[in-house]
Amino acid sequence: MTVTTDPTSGAGISVPDSRLAREATQLVRDTTDELIYHHSRRVFFFGALQGRNRDLGFDPELLYIAAMFHDLGLGERFRSSGRRFEVDGADEARRFLRERGVPDEGVRRVWTAIALHTTPGIPEFMEPEVALVTAGVEYDVLGIGYGDIPAARRAEIVALHPRPDFKRRILGAFADGVRQKPQTTFGNVKADVLRHYVPGFEGEDFVRTILDSPWAE
C-alpha cells in the first residue's frame, strides 16, 4: 500500500466526501505508484478549477472517479491486454461503479471521460465530466491553459500533490504502459511516445494503410 495522506481540499476545491470516492482513492493508492496517484489527484483539482472557470455544472464525484481511474490502464497487469490503455482503465472504472450500484448514465460518463482523455478536440464538446477530465490532463501534462488558474492556486495543488521530475517520469510511465502493445498507438498521441522511447519503433502510417489496403481503387 502506498503511504500517502489524502488531502480533502485545495485551492477552493473539495474532494467528494463519499464512500465511493474513498474506495476509489484506496484502489488507486493500492494498485498504482505515487507518480500516477498524485497525477490523478491533480487532474481532479485542475479539472474542477477549469470547470469553474468555464461555468460548467458537473458532478464532482463522477469527475473524481474518472480522474482517479484515467491512467489505471498503464499498469503492468494491462500491458498484454492488446487494447488501448484508456479502454482498460475505462473498463475498470465501469466495473468498479457497477459493483457499487451507480446508475448507468453516471457509469457511461465516467467510461467516456477516461476512454477519450487522450483524444483532443472531442471531449470539450461533450458532457462536463468528460470535458473536464481531458482539461485536467491537458493542464497537468501539457500545460494547456496554464494561465487560466492563478499561480497561488496552482502552487497550492502542487504542494498537496508534488510533481518532482514529472515530465520525464510521466513519459516513462506512458512508454512502459504501451510498449508491449504498440499497435494500440495507431492514430493517437502515444505513438509519439514510442518513437522517442523505443529504439526502432515504426508506427503504422495512415496514408500507407489506405494505399496498401486490399481495395483495387
PyMOL commands that place a pseudoatom at each C-alpha (Angstrom):
pseudoatom trace, name=CA, resn=MET, resi=1, chain=A, elem=C, hetatm=0, pos=[0.000, 0.000, 0.000]
pseudoatom trace, name=CA, resn=THR, resi=2, chain=A, elem=C, hetatm=0, pos=[1.224, 3.479, -0.835]
pseudoatom trace, name=CA, resn=VAL, resi=3, chain=A, elem=C, hetatm=0, pos=[1.765, 5.541, 2.296]
pseudoatom trace, name=CA, resn=THR, resi=4, chain=A, elem=C, hetatm=0, pos=[0.178, 8.841, 1.384]
pseudoatom trace, name=CA, resn=THR, resi=5, chain=A, elem=C, hetatm=0, pos=[-2.046, 11.293, 3.219]
pseudoatom trace, name=CA, resn=ASP, resi=6, chain=A, elem=C, hetatm=0, pos=[-5.103, 12.165, 1.173]
pseudoatom trace, name=CA, resn=PRO, resi=7, chain=A, elem=C, hetatm=0, pos=[-5.797, 15.922, 1.349]
pseudoatom trace, name=CA, resn=THR, resi=8, chain=A, elem=C, hetatm=0, pos=[-9.511, 16.663, 1.444]
pseudoatom trace, name=CA, resn=SER, resi=9, chain=A, elem=C, hetatm=0, pos=[-9.350, 20.068, -0.220]
pseudoatom trace, name=CA, resn=GLY, resi=10, chain=A, elem=C, hetatm=0, pos=[-7.107, 22.505, -2.013]
pseudoatom trace, name=CA, resn=ALA, resi=11, chain=A, elem=C, hetatm=0, pos=[-7.389, 25.744, -3.967]
pseudoatom trace, name=CA, resn=GLY, resi=12, chain=A, elem=C, hetatm=0, pos=[-11.048, 26.036, -3.004]
pseudoatom trace, name=CA, resn=ILE, resi=13, chain=A, elem=C, hetatm=0, pos=[-11.914, 22.568, -4.345]
pseudoatom trace, name=CA, resn=SER, resi=14, chain=A, elem=C, hetatm=0, pos=[-13.035, 19.731, -2.072]
pseudoatom trace, name=CA, resn=VAL, resi=15, chain=A, elem=C, hetatm=0, pos=[-12.604, 16.046, -2.777]
pseudoatom trace, name=CA, resn=PRO, resi=16, chain=A, elem=C, hetatm=0, pos=[-16.055, 14.394, -2.566]
pseudoatom trace, name=CA, resn=ASP, resi=17, chain=A, elem=C, hetatm=0, pos=[-16.647, 13.040, 0.933]
pseudoatom trace, name=CA, resn=SER, resi=18, chain=A, elem=C, hetatm=0, pos=[-18.335, 9.797, -0.018]
pseudoatom trace, name=CA, resn=ARG, resi=19, chain=A, elem=C, hetatm=0, pos=[-17.705, 6.112, 0.379]
pseudoatom trace, name=CA, resn=LEU, resi=20, chain=A, elem=C, hetatm=0, pos=[-17.423, 5.783, -3.393]
pseudoatom trace, name=CA, resn=ALA, resi=21, chain=A, elem=C, hetatm=0, pos=[-14.685, 8.413, -3.578]
pseudoatom trace, name=CA, resn=ARG, resi=22, chain=A, elem=C, hetatm=0, pos=[-12.808, 6.951, -0.616]
pseudoatom trace, name=CA, resn=GLU, resi=23, chain=A, elem=C, hetatm=0, pos=[-12.884, 3.464, -2.099]
pseudoatom trace, name=CA, resn=ALA, resi=24, chain=A, elem=C, hetatm=0, pos=[-11.669, 4.792, -5.449]
pseudoatom trace, name=CA, resn=THR, resi=25, chain=A, elem=C, hetatm=0, pos=[-8.813, 6.585, -3.729]
pseudoatom trace, name=CA, resn=GLN, resi=26, chain=A, elem=C, hetatm=0, pos=[-7.816, 3.442, -1.856]
pseudoatom trace, name=CA, resn=LEU, resi=27, chain=A, elem=C, hetatm=0, pos=[-7.944, 1.321, -5.002]
pseudoatom trace, name=CA, resn=VAL, resi=28, chain=A, elem=C, hetatm=0, pos=[-5.679, 3.711, -6.898]
pseudoatom trace, name=CA, resn=ARG, resi=29, chain=A, elem=C, hetatm=0, pos=[-3.281, 4.006, -3.976]
pseudoatom trace, name=CA, resn=ASP, resi=30, chain=A, elem=C, hetatm=0, pos=[-3.078, 0.225, -3.715]
pseudoatom trace, name=CA, resn=THR, resi=31, chain=A, elem=C, hetatm=0, pos=[-2.646, -0.533, -7.423]
pseudoatom trace, name=CA, resn=THR, resi=32, chain=A, elem=C, hetatm=0, pos=[-0.504, 2.319, -8.781]
pseudoatom trace, name=CA, resn=ASP, resi=33, chain=A, elem=C, hetatm=0, pos=[2.618, 4.166, -7.723]
pseudoatom trace, name=CA, resn=GLU, resi=34, chain=A, elem=C, hetatm=0, pos=[2.860, 7.652, -6.236]
pseudoatom trace, name=CA, resn=LEU, resi=35, chain=A, elem=C, hetatm=0, pos=[3.501, 9.187, -9.663]
pseudoatom trace, name=CA, resn=ILE, resi=36, chain=A, elem=C, hetatm=0, pos=[0.104, 8.110, -11.020]
pseudoatom trace, name=CA, resn=TYR, resi=37, chain=A, elem=C, hetatm=0, pos=[-1.655, 8.718, -7.699]
pseudoatom trace, name=CA, resn=HIS, resi=38, chain=A, elem=C, hetatm=0, pos=[-0.501, 12.337, -7.404]
pseudoatom trace, name=CA, resn=HIS, resi=39, chain=A, elem=C, hetatm=0, pos=[-1.061, 12.999, -11.111]
pseudoatom trace, name=CA, resn=SER, resi=40, chain=A, elem=C, hetatm=0, pos=[-4.617, 11.637, -10.929]
pseudoatom trace, name=CA, resn=ARG, resi=41, chain=A, elem=C, hetatm=0, pos=[-5.460, 13.804, -7.930]
pseudoatom trace, name=CA, resn=ARG, resi=42, chain=A, elem=C, hetatm=0, pos=[-4.059, 16.883, -9.667]
pseudoatom trace, name=CA, resn=VAL, resi=43, chain=A, elem=C, hetatm=0, pos=[-6.178, 16.080, -12.720]
pseudoatom trace, name=CA, resn=PHE, resi=44, chain=A, elem=C, hetatm=0, pos=[-9.261, 16.236, -10.492]
pseudoatom trace, name=CA, resn=PHE, resi=45, chain=A, elem=C, hetatm=0, pos=[-8.273, 19.540, -8.886]
pseudoatom trace, name=CA, resn=PHE, resi=46, chain=A, elem=C, hetatm=0, pos=[-7.214, 21.197, -12.122]
pseudoatom trace, name=CA, resn=GLY, resi=47, chain=A, elem=C, hetatm=0, pos=[-10.230, 19.822, -13.978]
pseudoatom trace, name=CA, resn=ALA, resi=48, chain=A, elem=C, hetatm=0, pos=[-12.612, 21.111, -11.298]
pseudoatom trace, name=CA, resn=LEU, resi=49, chain=A, elem=C, hetatm=0, pos=[-10.974, 24.548, -11.358]
pseudoatom trace, name=CA, resn=GLN, resi=50, chain=A, elem=C, hetatm=0, pos=[-11.298, 24.664, -15.123]
pseudoatom trace, name=CA, resn=GLY, resi=51, chain=A, elem=C, hetatm=0, pos=[-14.933, 23.695, -14.698]
pseudoatom trace, name=CA, resn=ARG, resi=52, chain=A, elem=C, hetatm=0, pos=[-15.453, 26.728, -12.500]
pseudoatom trace, name=CA, resn=ASN, resi=53, chain=A, elem=C, hetatm=0, pos=[-13.610, 28.918, -14.986]
pseudoatom trace, name=CA, resn=ARG, resi=54, chain=A, elem=C, hetatm=0, pos=[-15.897, 27.682, -17.755]
pseudoatom trace, name=CA, resn=ASP, resi=55, chain=A, elem=C, hetatm=0, pos=[-19.035, 27.943, -15.611]
pseudoatom trace, name=CA, resn=LEU, resi=56, chain=A, elem=C, hetatm=0, pos=[-19.790, 24.259, -16.140]
pseudoatom trace, name=CA, resn=GLY, resi=57, chain=A, elem=C, hetatm=0, pos=[-22.071, 22.362, -13.835]
pseudoatom trace, name=CA, resn=PHE, resi=58, chain=A, elem=C, hetatm=0, pos=[-20.538, 18.968, -13.128]
pseudoatom trace, name=CA, resn=ASP, resi=59, chain=A, elem=C, hetatm=0, pos=[-20.873, 16.055, -10.738]
pseudoatom trace, name=CA, resn=PRO, resi=60, chain=A, elem=C, hetatm=0, pos=[-17.762, 16.250, -8.502]
pseudoatom trace, name=CA, resn=GLU, resi=61, chain=A, elem=C, hetatm=0, pos=[-17.973, 12.575, -7.578]
pseudoatom trace, name=CA, resn=LEU, resi=62, chain=A, elem=C, hetatm=0, pos=[-18.089, 11.387, -11.187]
pseudoatom trace, name=CA, resn=LEU, resi=63, chain=A, elem=C, hetatm=0, pos=[-15.278, 13.759, -12.122]
pseudoatom trace, name=CA, resn=TYR, resi=64, chain=A, elem=C, hetatm=0, pos=[-13.214, 12.469, -9.209]
pseudoatom trace, name=CA, resn=ILE, resi=65, chain=A, elem=C, hetatm=0, pos=[-13.729, 8.794, -10.085]
pseudoatom trace, name=CA, resn=ALA, resi=66, chain=A, elem=C, hetatm=0, pos=[-12.861, 9.415, -13.732]
pseudoatom trace, name=CA, resn=ALA, resi=67, chain=A, elem=C, hetatm=0, pos=[-9.745, 11.389, -12.804]
pseudoatom trace, name=CA, resn=MET, resi=68, chain=A, elem=C, hetatm=0, pos=[-8.556, 8.720, -10.378]
pseudoatom trace, name=CA, resn=PHE, resi=69, chain=A, elem=C, hetatm=0, pos=[-9.033, 5.861, -12.871]
pseudoatom trace, name=CA, resn=HIS, resi=70, chain=A, elem=C, hetatm=0, pos=[-7.893, 7.644, -16.022]
pseudoatom trace, name=CA, resn=ASP, resi=71, chain=A, elem=C, hetatm=0, pos=[-4.344, 6.201, -16.079]
pseudoatom trace, name=CA, resn=LEU, resi=72, chain=A, elem=C, hetatm=0, pos=[-5.044, 2.915, -14.325]
pseudoatom trace, name=CA, resn=GLY, resi=73, chain=A, elem=C, hetatm=0, pos=[-4.715, 1.108, -17.662]
pseudoatom trace, name=CA, resn=LEU, resi=74, chain=A, elem=C, hetatm=0, pos=[-0.995, 1.910, -17.769]
pseudoatom trace, name=CA, resn=GLY, resi=75, chain=A, elem=C, hetatm=0, pos=[-0.447, -0.644, -15.013]
pseudoatom trace, name=CA, resn=GLU, resi=76, chain=A, elem=C, hetatm=0, pos=[1.543, -3.813, -15.524]
pseudoatom trace, name=CA, resn=ARG, resi=77, chain=A, elem=C, hetatm=0, pos=[-1.449, -6.161, -15.413]
pseudoatom trace, name=CA, resn=PHE, resi=78, chain=A, elem=C, hetatm=0, pos=[-2.918, -4.492, -18.504]
pseudoatom trace, name=CA, resn=ARG, resi=79, chain=A, elem=C, hetatm=0, pos=[0.210, -4.461, -20.657]
pseudoatom trace, name=CA, resn=SER, resi=80, chain=A, elem=C, hetatm=0, pos=[-0.654, -7.653, -22.520]
pseudoatom trace, name=CA, resn=SER, resi=81, chain=A, elem=C, hetatm=0, pos=[-4.334, -6.812, -22.993]
pseudoatom trace, name=CA, resn=GLY, resi=82, chain=A, elem=C, hetatm=0, pos=[-3.908, -5.830, -26.641]
pseudoatom trace, name=CA, resn=ARG, resi=83, chain=A, elem=C, hetatm=0, pos=[-6.254, -2.894, -26.084]
pseudoatom trace, name=CA, resn=ARG, resi=84, chain=A, elem=C, hetatm=0, pos=[-5.680, 0.825, -25.675]
pseudoatom trace, name=CA, resn=PHE, resi=85, chain=A, elem=C, hetatm=0, pos=[-4.754, 1.615, -22.092]
pseudoatom trace, name=CA, resn=GLU, resi=86, chain=A, elem=C, hetatm=0, pos=[-7.555, 4.185, -21.982]
pseudoatom trace, name=CA, resn=VAL, resi=87, chain=A, elem=C, hetatm=0, pos=[-10.121, 1.443, -22.616]
pseudoatom trace, name=CA, resn=ASP, resi=88, chain=A, elem=C, hetatm=0, pos=[-8.569, -0.807, -19.974]
pseudoatom trace, name=CA, resn=GLY, resi=89, chain=A, elem=C, hetatm=0, pos=[-8.846, 1.986, -17.407]
pseudoatom trace, name=CA, resn=ALA, resi=90, chain=A, elem=C, hetatm=0, pos=[-12.377, 2.873, -18.510]
pseudoatom trace, name=CA, resn=ASP, resi=91, chain=A, elem=C, hetatm=0, pos=[-13.495, -0.736, -18.185]
pseudoatom trace, name=CA, resn=GLU, resi=92, chain=A, elem=C, hetatm=0, pos=[-12.015, -0.993, -14.687]
pseudoatom trace, name=CA, resn=ALA, resi=93, chain=A, elem=C, hetatm=0, pos=[-13.890, 2.146, -13.675]
pseudoatom trace, name=CA, resn=ARG, resi=94, chain=A, elem=C, hetatm=0, pos=[-17.116, 0.793, -15.156]
pseudoatom trace, name=CA, resn=ARG, resi=95, chain=A, elem=C, hetatm=0, pos=[-16.720, -2.459, -13.228]
pseudoatom trace, name=CA, resn=PHE, resi=96, chain=A, elem=C, hetatm=0, pos=[-15.984, -0.547, -10.024]
pseudoatom trace, name=CA, resn=LEU, resi=97, chain=A, elem=C, hetatm=0, pos=[-19.054, 1.669, -10.407]
pseudoatom trace, name=CA, resn=ARG, resi=98, chain=A, elem=C, hetatm=0, pos=[-21.474, -1.080, -11.427]
pseudoatom trace, name=CA, resn=GLU, resi=99, chain=A, elem=C, hetatm=0, pos=[-20.448, -3.189, -8.434]
pseudoatom trace, name=CA, resn=ARG, resi=100, chain=A, elem=C, hetatm=0, pos=[-21.485, -0.251, -6.260]
pseudoatom trace, name=CA, resn=GLY, resi=101, chain=A, elem=C, hetatm=0, pos=[-24.811, 0.381, -7.908]
pseudoatom trace, name=CA, resn=VAL, resi=102, chain=A, elem=C, hetatm=0, pos=[-24.026, 3.637, -9.701]
pseudoatom trace, name=CA, resn=PRO, resi=103, chain=A, elem=C, hetatm=0, pos=[-26.717, 4.457, -12.310]
pseudoatom trace, name=CA, resn=ASP, resi=104, chain=A, elem=C, hetatm=0, pos=[-25.917, 3.664, -15.931]
pseudoatom trace, name=CA, resn=GLU, resi=105, chain=A, elem=C, hetatm=0, pos=[-25.753, 7.312, -17.016]
pseudoatom trace, name=CA, resn=GLY, resi=106, chain=A, elem=C, hetatm=0, pos=[-23.038, 8.069, -14.464]
pseudoatom trace, name=CA, resn=VAL, resi=107, chain=A, elem=C, hetatm=0, pos=[-21.138, 4.938, -15.461]
pseudoatom trace, name=CA, resn=ARG, resi=108, chain=A, elem=C, hetatm=0, pos=[-21.329, 5.958, -19.117]
pseudoatom trace, name=CA, resn=ARG, resi=109, chain=A, elem=C, hetatm=0, pos=[-19.969, 9.433, -18.422]
pseudoatom trace, name=CA, resn=VAL, resi=110, chain=A, elem=C, hetatm=0, pos=[-17.025, 8.101, -16.430]
pseudoatom trace, name=CA, resn=TRP, resi=111, chain=A, elem=C, hetatm=0, pos=[-16.228, 5.447, -19.050]
pseudoatom trace, name=CA, resn=THR, resi=112, chain=A, elem=C, hetatm=0, pos=[-16.321, 8.029, -21.839]
pseudoatom trace, name=CA, resn=ALA, resi=113, chain=A, elem=C, hetatm=0, pos=[-14.231, 10.552, -19.905]
pseudoatom trace, name=CA, resn=ILE, resi=114, chain=A, elem=C, hetatm=0, pos=[-11.461, 8.013, -19.405]
pseudoatom trace, name=CA, resn=ALA, resi=115, chain=A, elem=C, hetatm=0, pos=[-11.630, 6.464, -22.878]
pseudoatom trace, name=CA, resn=LEU, resi=116, chain=A, elem=C, hetatm=0, pos=[-11.357, 9.846, -24.625]
pseudoatom trace, name=CA, resn=HIS, resi=117, chain=A, elem=C, hetatm=0, pos=[-8.879, 11.647, -22.403]
pseudoatom trace, name=CA, resn=THR, resi=118, chain=A, elem=C, hetatm=0, pos=[-6.062, 11.352, -24.959]
pseudoatom trace, name=CA, resn=THR, resi=119, chain=A, elem=C, hetatm=0, pos=[-8.253, 12.260, -27.934]
pseudoatom trace, name=CA, resn=PRO, resi=120, chain=A, elem=C, hetatm=0, pos=[-8.086, 16.060, -28.208]
pseudoatom trace, name=CA, resn=GLY, resi=121, chain=A, elem=C, hetatm=0, pos=[-10.714, 18.103, -29.963]
pseudoatom trace, name=CA, resn=ILE, resi=122, chain=A, elem=C, hetatm=0, pos=[-13.720, 15.958, -28.977]
pseudoatom trace, name=CA, resn=PRO, resi=123, chain=A, elem=C, hetatm=0, pos=[-14.188, 15.821, -25.168]
pseudoatom trace, name=CA, resn=GLU, resi=124, chain=A, elem=C, hetatm=0, pos=[-14.592, 19.594, -24.856]
pseudoatom trace, name=CA, resn=PHE, resi=125, chain=A, elem=C, hetatm=0, pos=[-17.912, 19.329, -26.721]
pseudoatom trace, name=CA, resn=MET, resi=126, chain=A, elem=C, hetatm=0, pos=[-19.287, 16.547, -24.545]
pseudoatom trace, name=CA, resn=GLU, resi=127, chain=A, elem=C, hetatm=0, pos=[-20.700, 16.298, -21.018]
pseudoatom trace, name=CA, resn=PRO, resi=128, chain=A, elem=C, hetatm=0, pos=[-18.875, 18.399, -18.394]
pseudoatom trace, name=CA, resn=GLU, resi=129, chain=A, elem=C, hetatm=0, pos=[-17.263, 15.420, -16.656]
pseudoatom trace, name=CA, resn=VAL, resi=130, chain=A, elem=C, hetatm=0, pos=[-15.897, 14.183, -19.982]
pseudoatom trace, name=CA, resn=ALA, resi=131, chain=A, elem=C, hetatm=0, pos=[-14.619, 17.620, -20.933]
pseudoatom trace, name=CA, resn=LEU, resi=132, chain=A, elem=C, hetatm=0, pos=[-13.040, 18.303, -17.558]
pseudoatom trace, name=CA, resn=VAL, resi=133, chain=A, elem=C, hetatm=0, pos=[-11.056, 15.086, -17.227]
pseudoatom trace, name=CA, resn=THR, resi=134, chain=A, elem=C, hetatm=0, pos=[-9.371, 15.962, -20.509]
pseudoatom trace, name=CA, resn=ALA, resi=135, chain=A, elem=C, hetatm=0, pos=[-8.959, 19.580, -19.367]
pseudoatom trace, name=CA, resn=GLY, resi=136, chain=A, elem=C, hetatm=0, pos=[-7.272, 18.395, -16.168]
pseudoatom trace, name=CA, resn=VAL, resi=137, chain=A, elem=C, hetatm=0, pos=[-4.988, 16.025, -18.057]
pseudoatom trace, name=CA, resn=GLU, resi=138, chain=A, elem=C, hetatm=0, pos=[-4.074, 18.660, -20.621]
pseudoatom trace, name=CA, resn=TYR, resi=139, chain=A, elem=C, hetatm=0, pos=[-3.338, 21.160, -17.863]
pseudoatom trace, name=CA, resn=ASP, resi=140, chain=A, elem=C, hetatm=0, pos=[-1.154, 18.835, -15.794]
pseudoatom trace, name=CA, resn=VAL, resi=141, chain=A, elem=C, hetatm=0, pos=[0.692, 17.081, -18.626]
pseudoatom trace, name=CA, resn=LEU, resi=142, chain=A, elem=C, hetatm=0, pos=[0.772, 19.607, -21.465]
pseudoatom trace, name=CA, resn=GLY, resi=143, chain=A, elem=C, hetatm=0, pos=[0.306, 22.930, -19.701]
pseudoatom trace, name=CA, resn=ILE, resi=144, chain=A, elem=C, hetatm=0, pos=[-2.680, 23.821, -21.908]
pseudoatom trace, name=CA, resn=GLY, resi=145, chain=A, elem=C, hetatm=0, pos=[-4.499, 26.753, -20.335]
pseudoatom trace, name=CA, resn=TYR, resi=146, chain=A, elem=C, hetatm=0, pos=[-1.670, 27.207, -17.822]
pseudoatom trace, name=CA, resn=GLY, resi=147, chain=A, elem=C, hetatm=0, pos=[-2.545, 30.838, -17.178]
pseudoatom trace, name=CA, resn=ASP, resi=148, chain=A, elem=C, hetatm=0, pos=[-6.223, 30.071, -16.603]
pseudoatom trace, name=CA, resn=ILE, resi=149, chain=A, elem=C, hetatm=0, pos=[-5.535, 29.094, -12.992]
pseudoatom trace, name=CA, resn=PRO, resi=150, chain=A, elem=C, hetatm=0, pos=[-3.929, 31.689, -10.704]
pseudoatom trace, name=CA, resn=ALA, resi=151, chain=A, elem=C, hetatm=0, pos=[-0.366, 30.907, -9.664]
pseudoatom trace, name=CA, resn=ALA, resi=152, chain=A, elem=C, hetatm=0, pos=[-1.274, 30.748, -5.967]
pseudoatom trace, name=CA, resn=ARG, resi=153, chain=A, elem=C, hetatm=0, pos=[-3.939, 28.119, -6.537]
pseudoatom trace, name=CA, resn=ARG, resi=154, chain=A, elem=C, hetatm=0, pos=[-1.690, 26.151, -8.847]
pseudoatom trace, name=CA, resn=ALA, resi=155, chain=A, elem=C, hetatm=0, pos=[1.051, 26.201, -6.215]
pseudoatom trace, name=CA, resn=GLU, resi=156, chain=A, elem=C, hetatm=0, pos=[-1.367, 25.032, -3.523]
pseudoatom trace, name=CA, resn=ILE, resi=157, chain=A, elem=C, hetatm=0, pos=[-2.354, 21.990, -5.538]
pseudoatom trace, name=CA, resn=VAL, resi=158, chain=A, elem=C, hetatm=0, pos=[1.246, 21.123, -6.367]
pseudoatom trace, name=CA, resn=ALA, resi=159, chain=A, elem=C, hetatm=0, pos=[2.140, 21.439, -2.680]
pseudoatom trace, name=CA, resn=LEU, resi=160, chain=A, elem=C, hetatm=0, pos=[-0.554, 18.881, -1.868]
pseudoatom trace, name=CA, resn=HIS, resi=161, chain=A, elem=C, hetatm=0, pos=[0.409, 16.605, -4.756]
pseudoatom trace, name=CA, resn=PRO, resi=162, chain=A, elem=C, hetatm=0, pos=[4.021, 17.260, -5.794]
pseudoatom trace, name=CA, resn=ARG, resi=163, chain=A, elem=C, hetatm=0, pos=[5.380, 16.683, -9.281]
pseudoatom trace, name=CA, resn=PRO, resi=164, chain=A, elem=C, hetatm=0, pos=[9.143, 16.049, -8.918]
pseudoatom trace, name=CA, resn=ASP, resi=165, chain=A, elem=C, hetatm=0, pos=[10.755, 15.422, -12.320]
pseudoatom trace, name=CA, resn=PHE, resi=166, chain=A, elem=C, hetatm=0, pos=[7.210, 14.899, -13.565]
pseudoatom trace, name=CA, resn=LYS, resi=167, chain=A, elem=C, hetatm=0, pos=[7.776, 15.473, -17.286]
pseudoatom trace, name=CA, resn=ARG, resi=168, chain=A, elem=C, hetatm=0, pos=[10.413, 12.774, -17.587]
pseudoatom trace, name=CA, resn=ARG, resi=169, chain=A, elem=C, hetatm=0, pos=[8.681, 10.330, -15.238]
pseudoatom trace, name=CA, resn=ILE, resi=170, chain=A, elem=C, hetatm=0, pos=[5.228, 10.537, -16.811]
pseudoatom trace, name=CA, resn=LEU, resi=171, chain=A, elem=C, hetatm=0, pos=[6.705, 9.997, -20.270]
pseudoatom trace, name=CA, resn=GLY, resi=172, chain=A, elem=C, hetatm=0, pos=[8.455, 6.929, -18.917]
pseudoatom trace, name=CA, resn=ALA, resi=173, chain=A, elem=C, hetatm=0, pos=[5.171, 5.674, -17.475]
pseudoatom trace, name=CA, resn=PHE, resi=174, chain=A, elem=C, hetatm=0, pos=[3.453, 6.198, -20.820]
pseudoatom trace, name=CA, resn=ALA, resi=175, chain=A, elem=C, hetatm=0, pos=[6.192, 4.302, -22.629]
pseudoatom trace, name=CA, resn=ASP, resi=176, chain=A, elem=C, hetatm=0, pos=[6.143, 1.412, -20.157]
pseudoatom trace, name=CA, resn=GLY, resi=177, chain=A, elem=C, hetatm=0, pos=[2.371, 1.214, -20.374]
pseudoatom trace, name=CA, resn=VAL, resi=178, chain=A, elem=C, hetatm=0, pos=[2.149, 0.815, -24.139]
pseudoatom trace, name=CA, resn=ARG, resi=179, chain=A, elem=C, hetatm=0, pos=[5.478, -0.552, -25.383]
pseudoatom trace, name=CA, resn=GLN, resi=180, chain=A, elem=C, hetatm=0, pos=[4.169, -4.149, -25.275]
pseudoatom trace, name=CA, resn=LYS, resi=181, chain=A, elem=C, hetatm=0, pos=[1.126, -3.278, -27.385]
pseudoatom trace, name=CA, resn=PRO, resi=182, chain=A, elem=C, hetatm=0, pos=[2.432, -0.787, -29.951]
pseudoatom trace, name=CA, resn=GLN, resi=183, chain=A, elem=C, hetatm=0, pos=[-0.449, -1.460, -32.326]
pseudoatom trace, name=CA, resn=THR, resi=184, chain=A, elem=C, hetatm=0, pos=[-2.738, 0.399, -29.916]
pseudoatom trace, name=CA, resn=THR, resi=185, chain=A, elem=C, hetatm=0, pos=[-0.895, 3.666, -30.557]
pseudoatom trace, name=CA, resn=PHE, resi=186, chain=A, elem=C, hetatm=0, pos=[-2.009, 3.927, -34.193]
pseudoatom trace, name=CA, resn=GLY, resi=187, chain=A, elem=C, hetatm=0, pos=[-3.650, 7.308, -34.721]
pseudoatom trace, name=CA, resn=ASN, resi=188, chain=A, elem=C, hetatm=0, pos=[-3.109, 8.623, -31.193]
pseudoatom trace, name=CA, resn=VAL, resi=189, chain=A, elem=C, hetatm=0, pos=[-0.553, 10.578, -29.185]
pseudoatom trace, name=CA, resn=LYS, resi=190, chain=A, elem=C, hetatm=0, pos=[1.142, 7.547, -27.653]
pseudoatom trace, name=CA, resn=ALA, resi=191, chain=A, elem=C, hetatm=0, pos=[2.796, 6.737, -30.991]
pseudoatom trace, name=CA, resn=ASP, resi=192, chain=A, elem=C, hetatm=0, pos=[4.960, 9.823, -30.431]
pseudoatom trace, name=CA, resn=VAL, resi=193, chain=A, elem=C, hetatm=0, pos=[5.990, 8.444, -27.035]
pseudoatom trace, name=CA, resn=LEU, resi=194, chain=A, elem=C, hetatm=0, pos=[7.176, 5.172, -28.552]
pseudoatom trace, name=CA, resn=ARG, resi=195, chain=A, elem=C, hetatm=0, pos=[9.084, 6.991, -31.297]
pseudoatom trace, name=CA, resn=HIS, resi=196, chain=A, elem=C, hetatm=0, pos=[11.119, 8.706, -28.583]
pseudoatom trace, name=CA, resn=TYR, resi=197, chain=A, elem=C, hetatm=0, pos=[11.442, 5.843, -26.094]
pseudoatom trace, name=CA, resn=VAL, resi=198, chain=A, elem=C, hetatm=0, pos=[11.518, 2.590, -28.073]
pseudoatom trace, name=CA, resn=PRO, resi=199, chain=A, elem=C, hetatm=0, pos=[14.506, 2.220, -30.419]
pseudoatom trace, name=CA, resn=GLY, resi=200, chain=A, elem=C, hetatm=0, pos=[13.482, 1.123, -33.879]
pseudoatom trace, name=CA, resn=PHE, resi=201, chain=A, elem=C, hetatm=0, pos=[9.783, 1.745, -33.364]
pseudoatom trace, name=CA, resn=GLU, resi=202, chain=A, elem=C, hetatm=0, pos=[7.991, 2.339, -36.647]
pseudoatom trace, name=CA, resn=GLY, resi=203, chain=A, elem=C, hetatm=0, pos=[4.337, 3.104, -36.206]
pseudoatom trace, name=CA, resn=GLU, resi=204, chain=A, elem=C, hetatm=0, pos=[1.706, 2.380, -38.778]
pseudoatom trace, name=CA, resn=ASP, resi=205, chain=A, elem=C, hetatm=0, pos=[1.292, 5.115, -41.372]
pseudoatom trace, name=CA, resn=PHE, resi=206, chain=A, elem=C, hetatm=0, pos=[-2.303, 6.161, -42.061]
pseudoatom trace, name=CA, resn=VAL, resi=207, chain=A, elem=C, hetatm=0, pos=[-1.619, 7.077, -45.691]
pseudoatom trace, name=CA, resn=ARG, resi=208, chain=A, elem=C, hetatm=0, pos=[0.194, 3.792, -46.367]
pseudoatom trace, name=CA, resn=THR, resi=209, chain=A, elem=C, hetatm=0, pos=[-2.610, 1.893, -44.655]
pseudoatom trace, name=CA, resn=ILE, resi=210, chain=A, elem=C, hetatm=0, pos=[-5.067, 3.377, -47.137]
pseudoatom trace, name=CA, resn=LEU, resi=211, chain=A, elem=C, hetatm=0, pos=[-2.854, 2.929, -50.204]
pseudoatom trace, name=CA, resn=ASP, resi=212, chain=A, elem=C, hetatm=0, pos=[-1.925, -0.638, -49.256]
pseudoatom trace, name=CA, resn=SER, resi=213, chain=A, elem=C, hetatm=0, pos=[-5.461, -1.740, -48.439]
pseudoatom trace, name=CA, resn=PRO, resi=214, chain=A, elem=C, hetatm=0, pos=[-6.907, -4.670, -50.458]
pseudoatom trace, name=CA, resn=TRP, resi=215, chain=A, elem=C, hetatm=0, pos=[-9.123, -2.339, -52.451]
pseudoatom trace, name=CA, resn=ALA, resi=216, chain=A, elem=C, hetatm=0, pos=[-8.096, -2.049, -56.117]
pseudoatom trace, name=CA, resn=GLU, resi=217, chain=A, elem=C, hetatm=0, pos=[-9.124, 1.588, -56.376]
for i in range(1, 217): cmd.bond("trace and resi %d" % i, "trace and resi %d" % (i + 1))
show_as sticks, trace
zoom trace
